Amino acid sequence: MERGKPSDRCGPRVFRGDPSGIRTPDPLLKGYTAHRSDGSVVTGIMFEGYPQRLPVYEGVQDAEEKDLLDDAGNRVEGRIVYQRI
């Protein structure tokens, strides 16, 4: 079987990174695979240890960047949730 161009063999998802090849699994998303320049396979580990959801609590401010306070004088906090997809 004749070897074609990478895009012919791998389909539309071809990693086009460092021209010298992939040395470590860090630059690839977890579970994605690629081939090193020597032909060996590397499986990605990027974001492997990250949580599925990450809530962040921050004070809510008005248009003048002053903290909003509730009736008891406490700073109002909002929650932003980053969801890994």
N, C-alpha and C positions, 0 to 999 in steps of 0.2 A: 504494500500500500504506500503510495507516494504521500509524503508530508506536504501539506499545504501551508498557507499563511495561518498565523494564530487565529485570526477571525474565522477562517474556514473550519478549523478544528474545534474551536471552543464556542462558537455561536456569537451572539452579539455582545456578550459581557466579557470584554478583554481588558485585563489590567494593563494600563499603560503608565507605568511609574518610572522609577529609576532605571535608566537604560542598562545599567550593569547587573540588574536582576534584583529579586527580592531576597534579602538576607535573613530577615526575621519575620515572625508572624504578626508583629505589632501593627504594621500599617494596613492590615486587612481586617475587615469586620469579622467578628466571631462566627465561625462556621463556614466562611467563604474559603475557597481553595484557589491556589495559583501554582504555577510552576516556576522554580528557580531557574537561573540561566543554565545550570548543569542538568536540568530535567527532573530534579527531585520535586516532590509535592510539598507545599507548605499550607497549613490550615490556619486561618486568621484567629487572633485572640483579642482584637481591639474591643473594648467595652465589656470584656468577659466578667469582671468582678463588679460591674456597676449594678445598682438596684434597678428594678423594673420601673419604680416610681420614686421620685425625689421631691418631697414637699419643701418649700422654702417660705418662711414667714417673714414679712417685711411690714414696716409701718406704712400706713396709707397717708398720703399728703394731698393737700389741695393744690390749686393752680399756682399758688405763690410758694409752694414747697414747704408749707407749714404742716406739722403733724396734725391729723384729725384726732380729736379727743371725744370719748363718750361722755355720758352725763355725769359719771363719777370722776372725770378728769384723767382717765387712763387712755393711753395711746391706742388707737384702733389699728389692729394688724390684719393684713390680708394674707391669704395663702395662695402661692403659685405652685402648681404641681407640674413638674417636668415628667412626661411619660416617654419611656423608651419604646420605639416602634420598630 
